[in-house]
Amino acid sequence: MLVLTVIGSDRPGLVELVSRIIAGHGGNWLESRMSRLGGEFAGIIRVEIPAAAEPALARDLAALSAQGLIVVCRSSGTEPAAARRFAALDLVGHDRPGIVRDISQALARAGANVEELTTSCESAAMSGEPLFKAAIKIGLPDGCDIAAIRRELEQIAANLLVDISLEPLEAGAPL
């Protein structure tokens, strides 16, 4: 099993290029998250591949740097036990530095794991000011008090002048 990170200037055909190399080495593309950000293409991919084929695949993917695409391959061992409880955290407010830091610090103190994080900054409808939005899927450890996390997040939200909602999710539910 490999986890790949991919980054390079965005252009048509990047996913096809990477997928062709993976398939050419007998790899199976299991899951991925990819996006175009600021003219760059970035992604993370989990690939199932026979252990004997990993070095050759890593070599061929590394050769893509000549085409401006940087690929980092990491062997993924056994995955830690997944959280059994999840929550969705949504945040909206005027953009300012430190929002992600403050929220992630509170989650780390509670032992919660950020499973997925999606953020964006866009113009507010009425004022045109930058509006920061975040959607976070959180894995909650056994015995974690979601009400206590909610209280701490609400205090942070009041200080940051943002709106926050935290709702439990069913295990495996998408964000």
Legacy VTK file of the C-alpha trace (Angstrom):
# vtk DataFile Version 3.0
C-alpha trace
ASCII
DATASET POLYDATA
POINTS 175 float
0.000 0.000 0.000
1.326 3.449 -0.923
0.175 6.970 -0.220
1.200 9.476 -2.880
1.219 13.250 -2.735
1.196 15.058 -6.057
1.751 18.742 -6.804
2.494 20.719 -9.929
1.280 23.487 -12.196
-2.252 22.660 -13.276
-2.815 21.508 -16.839
-5.057 18.976 -18.574
-3.976 15.344 -18.395
-2.210 15.239 -15.015
-4.564 12.679 -13.475
-4.389 10.545 -16.628
-0.593 10.647 -16.543
-0.364 9.508 -12.908
-3.125 6.901 -13.289
-1.466 5.418 -16.385
1.817 4.922 -14.512
0.046 3.391 -11.499
-1.938 0.982 -13.690
1.186 0.150 -15.712
2.787 -1.203 -12.539
-0.277 -3.247 -11.556
-1.442 -0.705 -9.002
-5.038 -0.137 -7.982
-6.129 3.472 -7.312
-8.197 3.130 -4.109
-9.028 6.652 -2.997
-7.904 10.215 -3.529
-8.501 13.873 -2.799
-7.405 16.309 -5.487
-7.920 19.962 -6.181
-6.774 22.937 -8.200
-5.581 25.676 -5.860
-4.066 28.962 -7.029
-3.111 27.563 -10.430
-1.482 24.516 -8.852
-2.794 20.964 -8.893
-2.430 19.102 -5.599
-3.598 15.710 -4.495
-3.187 12.733 -2.260
-3.800 9.197 -3.504
-3.902 5.805 -1.779
-2.714 3.001 -4.056
-2.742 -0.762 -3.582
0.239 -2.334 -5.311
2.305 -5.506 -4.915
5.277 -4.793 -2.640
7.714 -5.963 -5.308
6.391 -3.289 -7.720
6.649 -0.359 -5.267
10.278 0.655 -6.068
9.699 0.734 -9.841
6.464 2.685 -9.433
8.159 5.183 -7.103
11.016 5.590 -9.607
8.665 6.223 -12.552
6.537 8.670 -10.561
9.664 10.532 -9.369
10.695 10.895 -13.027
7.606 13.092 -13.546
9.544 15.926 -11.898
11.121 16.513 -15.336
7.587 17.451 -16.444
7.007 19.728 -13.444
4.993 17.256 -11.388
6.387 16.367 -7.966
5.204 13.010 -6.589
6.180 11.757 -3.136
5.541 8.074 -2.334
5.179 6.782 1.204
4.579 3.192 2.193
1.520 3.000 4.378
1.669 0.348 7.029
-1.308 -0.863 8.901
-3.819 1.862 9.405
-4.520 2.811 13.019
-7.930 1.880 14.359
-10.448 4.290 12.928
-12.535 6.466 15.180
-15.953 5.036 15.899
-17.597 8.411 16.373
-17.426 11.408 14.091
-18.630 14.988 14.115
-18.995 17.674 11.469
-17.707 21.123 12.300
-18.765 23.990 10.048
-17.360 27.481 10.439
-18.187 30.737 8.644
-16.908 34.219 9.424
-14.836 37.166 8.312
-11.405 35.998 7.288
-8.448 36.691 9.529
-5.144 34.951 10.277
-5.215 32.234 12.939
-8.703 30.762 12.530
-7.505 27.272 11.551
-4.781 27.382 14.215
-7.204 28.282 17.013
-9.772 25.662 16.028
-7.202 22.904 15.454
-5.564 23.615 18.825
-8.898 23.134 20.587
-9.526 19.886 18.724
-6.031 18.591 19.523
-6.498 19.389 23.235
-9.665 17.267 23.184
-7.843 14.397 21.448
-10.022 14.777 18.353
-8.480 13.908 14.984
-9.044 16.012 11.861
-10.147 13.396 9.317
-11.004 15.845 6.512
-10.604 19.611 6.225
-11.928 21.797 3.429
-11.565 25.571 3.533
-12.324 28.432 1.203
-12.250 32.194 1.205
-14.806 34.079 -0.860
-16.433 37.499 -0.997
-19.358 38.044 1.364
-22.627 38.667 -0.500
-23.495 42.045 0.980
-20.172 43.597 1.985
-17.740 41.952 -0.415
-15.361 41.393 2.515
-13.407 38.123 2.589
-15.517 35.375 4.151
-13.728 32.288 5.492
-15.516 28.931 5.411
-14.349 25.619 6.828
-15.892 22.149 6.862
-14.132 19.679 9.114
-14.851 16.006 9.712
-13.553 15.094 13.159
-12.812 11.646 14.592
-13.695 11.540 18.271
-11.784 9.308 20.688
-13.618 6.971 23.035
-14.888 8.850 26.062
-14.630 12.227 24.331
-17.210 14.737 25.587
-18.615 16.400 22.459
-20.513 18.910 24.615
-17.225 20.069 26.174
-15.664 20.457 22.717
-18.723 22.408 21.578
-18.446 24.781 24.563
-14.766 25.456 23.899
-15.393 25.981 20.181
-18.268 28.357 20.914
-15.961 30.405 23.151
-13.352 30.541 20.387
-16.076 31.451 17.868
-17.165 34.372 20.047
-13.545 35.622 20.218
-13.026 35.191 16.461
-16.475 36.563 15.555
-17.327 33.491 13.471
-20.296 31.122 13.443
-19.592 27.502 14.351
-21.768 24.422 14.348
-20.715 20.994 15.616
-22.965 18.018 14.948
-22.435 14.282 15.454
-22.164 12.151 12.303
-22.770 8.491 11.695
-19.552 6.454 11.314
-18.261 6.672 7.757
-20.649 9.489 6.811
-19.290 11.908 4.231
-18.672 15.476 5.240
LINES 1 176
175 0 1 2 3 4 5 6 7 8 9 10 11 12 13 14 15 16 17 18 19 20 21 22 23 24 25 26 27 28 29 30 31 32 33 34 35 36 37 38 39 40 41 42 43 44 45 46 47 48 49 50 51 52 53 54 55 56 57 58 59 60 61 62 63 64 65 66 67 68 69 70 71 72 73 74 75 76 77 78 79 80 81 82 83 84 85 86 87 88 89 90 91 92 93 94 95 96 97 98 99 100 101 102 103 104 105 106 107 108 109 110 111 112 113 114 115 116 117 118 119 120 121 122 123 124 125 126 127 128 129 130 131 132 133 134 135 136 137 138 139 140 141 142 143 144 145 146 147 148 149 150 151 152 153 154 155 156 157 158 159 160 161 162 163 164 165 166 167 168 169 170 171 172 173 174
